[in-house]
Amino acid sequence: MAAATSTAFGGGETGGGGLAAGEMEVEAYRRLFPLAFYERHLRDSVRPDARPLHRARDTSIALGPVASADGSALVKIGDTTMLAAIKLEVMTPATDAPDEGSLAIEFYMPPICSPTVRPGRPAEVAPVISKQLSDTIISSQMINLKELSLVSGKASWMSYLDIYCLNADGALFDAALLSAIAAFSHLQIPLVSLNDDGKVITVSEELLEGKPSVELVNKEKRKLPLQRIPFSLTCLLHEKYILADPTAEEESVMETFVTVVLDSLGQLVSIYKPGGAVLARRSTVKECIRLTKQRIDELKNILDESASAMEVA
């Protein structure tokens, strides 16, 4: 930040407390006039954190952080941090879809993630993001629900995906969606067998070692095939400027944003714009789509690297 602020506002002499007087003035200006502070940076096509306007923050994915889950991932985009965990349970499929499993997705924002979230009062944005995630994953056809079937009409998998926001520093949907994708990529479908009552039950490794004669419904653990994986990028719109992957501070100062979701083939899944003062013109939307396509290439590489690191470990 220091490099960016000195460019926009100039330096200053160091005071007795070790903090440059100029930096103190910049910080006071930032707090008192946040929009004007950002606009001075935008004129130089740079942000206070020294990022170019169209560049996303550093992103990392760690697979398998939750040992008790069937699939899990920890994702960081800048300081925004998401923990996703998947638990599979055997259920009776719906009569109108006897050969399909089901998905249930929940997004949580505990008080630890942001000072704006208070104990006992759920964050208003949490159910909105839950619905967005569910709509995106289902409409993108990333998961073929038939892959979650066990015994036609009798048993299938219910996949519970829980995503916890550990640090809410902007672009929450992007980070949540990426954590969901990573968790599903890490998912191992457990072994199951029929018990004496004819019910399908999961089989632990310990049980299989103790009873090698157990008759399995599925012969081996397997990955869940993923197709047309959806990736997203949120962009802030302010006057003629487009800021990719905004921080929480940027979102609070410039309130108009657009989230573009494209699948891994580059096809449009959805565009989400919840109001705002800036109109999303055709040229602006096209630019947001172009930036999303660039971001997809980055995210694919990061996802592949995380899978390779998991195999080595």
Secondary structure, 3 states (H helix, E strand, C coil): CHHHHHHHHCCCCECCCCCEHHHHHHHHHHHHCHHHHHHHHHCCCECCCCCECCCCCCEEEEECCCCCCCEEEEEEECCEEEEEEEEEEEECCCCCCCCCCEEEEEEECCHHHCCCCCCCCCCCHHHHHHHHHHHHHHHCCCCCHHHHEEECCCEEEEEEEEEEEEECCCCHHHHHHHHHHHHHHHCEECEEEECCCCCEEEECHHHHHHCCCCCECCCCCEECCCCCCEEEEEEEEECCEEEECCCHHHHHHCCEEEEEEEECCCCEEEEECCCCCCCCCHHHHHHHHHHHHHHHHHHHHHHHHHHHHHHHC
